[in-house]
Amino acid sequence: MQKIIWGFTMLLIANCVSSQEAGISPMNTDAVVFSTENMQLSLNSTGFITSLRCGNPAVEYLPEGRQPALLFLLVDDKRLAPVASDFDAATGVFSLQYENNITVKVQVIKKSTHLTFELISLEGAKPQRIEWGSFPTIIGKIVGETIAVVRDDNIAIGLQSLNIQTIGGAAKTDFGSQLSAFAIEHDGGVLHSKIALFACPASEALDTIGEIELAEGLPHPMLD
């Protein structure tokens, strides 16, 4: 009996270490955390964002009382939020279930500078439009509407569209700001819509955007 208990304990420890090394770790039975060097994004078992902690030491940047879904769907002119979710840590695939037996799968990849989210599978009715977030923040000092980056004195939080059919932006709000992106079925398609989400020290925002462009194969303008 002692050998069985010991073996089970070692298996649990090994699983925890593996998840932490991947930058993806369970907070509890109802949440999962995706981490980069400067950001921790938490989602609950329904696929809603419950925390956005940035910096070192980490500070909560999600406004109080605002917990949007990771991904909304527009189906037959009705905006749908997920009703359940499941995350496979081994593959990095987040499955989101919606009403009318609609299931989407989102591939999550962690890099040192950013997280990427890509809609890789759709089952059921095809949405007319999808919406990533929005991702609300308490930052209201500097809001870049063309380049979706918001900054205060310490932290920059940004969202980059990673392909031509995904359109991203930022907007100032009464609680601070929000970052968002969308894709439309009749304008490039919703499948494989992809975004990058990042946080970094405010002074490193431009350099971090450049690193993400290079890492994701985006156009990267150079001086001269």
C-alpha positions in Angstrom: 0.0 0.0 0.0 2.8 2.4 0.9 4.5 1.8 -2.5 1.2 2.5 -4.3 0.7 5.8 -2.4 4.3 6.8 -3.0 4.0 6.1 -6.8 0.8 8.1 -7.0 2.4 11.0 -5.2 5.4 11.0 -7.6 3.1 10.9 -10.6 1.3 14.0 -9.3 4.6 15.9 -8.7 5.8 14.9 -12.2 2.6 16.2 -13.8 2.8 19.5 -11.9 6.4 20.1 -13.0 5.6 19.3 -16.6 2.7 21.7 -16.7 4.7 24.5 -15.0 7.6 24.1 -17.5 5.1 24.5 -20.3 3.8 27.7 -18.8 0.4 26.3 -18.4 -0.7 25.3 -14.9 -4.0 24.4 -13.2 -5.0 26.9 -10.5 -7.7 24.6 -9.2 -10.3 22.3 -10.6 -12.1 25.2 -12.2 -9.3 27.3 -13.7 -6.3 27.1 -15.9 -3.5 29.7 -16.1 -1.4 30.6 -19.2 1.9 32.3 -18.3 4.6 34.2 -20.0 7.5 36.1 -18.5 5.4 39.1 -17.7 1.8 37.9 -17.8 -0.6 35.4 -16.2 -4.0 34.9 -17.9 -6.5 32.8 -16.0 -9.7 31.2 -17.5 -12.4 29.4 -15.6 -14.2 26.1 -16.5 -16.7 28.0 -18.7 -14.0 29.7 -20.9 -14.3 33.1 -19.2 -11.3 35.3 -18.3 -11.0 35.6 -14.5 -7.6 37.3 -14.1 -5.0 39.2 -16.0 -1.9 39.6 -13.9 1.1 41.4 -15.3 4.5 42.6 -14.2 7.0 41.5 -11.5 5.6 41.5 -8.8 2.4 40.6 -10.6 -0.5 43.2 -10.4 -4.1 42.5 -11.3 -5.0 44.4 -14.5 -8.5 42.9 -15.1 -11.1 45.5 -14.0 -13.2 44.4 -11.1 -16.5 42.9 -12.1 -15.5 42.3 -15.7 -14.9 38.7 -16.8 -15.4 38.3 -20.6 -15.3 35.1 -22.6 -12.2 34.2 -24.4 -14.2 33.8 -27.6 -17.7 34.9 -28.6 -19.5 33.6 -31.7 -22.1 35.3 -33.8 -24.5 32.7 -35.1 -27.7 33.6 -36.9 -27.3 37.1 -35.6 -27.2 35.9 -32.0 -24.0 36.5 -29.9 -23.1 33.3 -28.1 -20.8 32.9 -25.1 -19.3 29.5 -24.2 -21.3 27.4 -21.7 -18.5 24.9 -20.9 -14.8 24.3 -21.7 -12.1 21.7 -21.5 -8.4 22.1 -21.7 -5.9 19.4 -22.8 -2.5 20.4 -21.3 -0.7 17.7 -23.4 -1.8 19.3 -26.7 -2.5 22.9 -25.6 -6.0 22.7 -27.1 -8.8 24.6 -25.4 -12.3 23.2 -26.4 -15.2 25.6 -25.9 -18.8 24.4 -26.1 -21.7 26.6 -27.0 -25.5 26.2 -27.3 -26.9 24.3 -30.3 -24.1 21.7 -30.1 -21.4 24.0 -31.4 -17.9 23.2 -30.4 -14.7 25.1 -31.2 -11.1 24.3 -30.5 -8.5 26.9 -29.8 -4.8 26.1 -30.0 -2.9 27.9 -27.2 0.9 28.2 -27.6 3.1 29.8 -25.0 6.2 31.8 -26.0 8.5 33.7 -23.6 7.1 37.0 -24.8 3.5 36.2 -25.6 0.6 33.7 -25.9 -1.0 32.8 -29.2 -4.6 31.7 -29.7 -5.8 30.1 -32.9 -9.2 28.8 -33.8 -8.3 25.4 -35.3 -11.6 23.5 -35.4 -15.3 24.2 -35.7 -18.1 21.7 -35.2 -21.8 22.6 -35.7 -23.2 25.7 -37.2 -20.6 28.0 -38.7 -20.5 31.5 -37.1 -20.9 34.6 -39.2 -18.3 36.3 -37.0 -16.0 35.5 -34.1 -14.8 37.9 -31.4 -11.6 37.4 -29.3 -12.4 38.9 -25.9 -12.5 41.7 -25.5 -9.6 41.8 -23.0 -10.4 44.6 -20.5 -7.7 46.3 -18.5 -7.5 49.1 -15.9 -5.0 51.0 -18.1 -6.3 54.2 -19.4 -3.2 56.4 -19.7 -2.0 55.6 -23.2 -4.3 53.7 -25.6 -3.1 52.9 -29.1 -6.1 52.5 -31.3 -4.2 51.6 -34.5 -1.6 49.5 -32.8 -3.5 47.6 -30.1 -1.3 48.4 -27.1 -2.2 50.1 -23.9 0.3 51.5 -21.4 0.7 53.0 -18.0 4.0 54.0 -16.4 5.0 50.4 -15.7 3.3 47.9 -18.0 2.3 47.6 -21.7 -0.4 45.1 -22.6 -1.0 44.4 -26.3 -2.9 42.3 -28.8 -1.6 41.5 -32.3 -3.5 40.0 -35.2 -1.5 37.2 -36.7 -3.1 36.8 -40.1 -5.0 38.9 -42.6 -8.5 37.8 -41.7 -8.1 38.8 -38.1 -8.7 42.5 -37.2 -7.5 43.8 -33.9 -7.7 47.1 -32.0 -7.9 48.9 -28.7 -10.3 51.4 -27.2 -10.4 53.6 -24.2 -13.3 52.9 -21.8 -14.7 54.3 -18.5 -12.8 51.5 -16.6 -9.6 51.9 -18.5 -9.3 50.2 -21.9 -10.0 47.0 -23.8 -8.2 45.0 -26.5 -10.2 43.0 -29.0 -10.0 41.2 -32.3 -12.5 39.7 -34.7 -12.9 37.7 -38.0 -15.8 37.5 -40.4 -16.7 34.4 -42.3 -17.4 36.2 -45.6 -14.3 38.2 -45.4 -11.4 35.7 -45.2 -13.1 33.2 -42.9 -13.2 32.6 -39.2 -11.3 29.3 -39.2 -7.6 29.8 -38.3 -8.2 33.3 -37.0 -5.2 33.9 -34.8 -4.0 36.5 -32.2 -1.1 37.1 -29.9 -1.5 38.5 -26.4 1.4 40.0 -24.5 2.5 42.1 -21.6 5.9 43.6 -21.0 7.6 46.6 -19.2 6.2 49.8 -20.8 9.7 50.8 -22.0 10.0 47.5 -23.9 6.7 47.7 -25.9 8.2 48.4 -29.3 11.0 45.9 -29.0 8.5 43.2 -27.8 6.2 43.9 -30.8 9.3 43.4 -33.1 10.1 40.1 -31.3 6.6 38.8 -31.8 6.6 39.9 -35.5 9.8 37.8 -36.1 8.6 34.9 -34.0 5.2 34.7 -35.9 6.5 35.3 -39.4 4.8 38.7 -39.7 6.1 41.6 -41.8 8.8 43.3 -39.8 9.8 46.8 -41.1 13.5 47.7 -40.6 15.1 51.2 -40.7 17.0 51.6 -44.0 
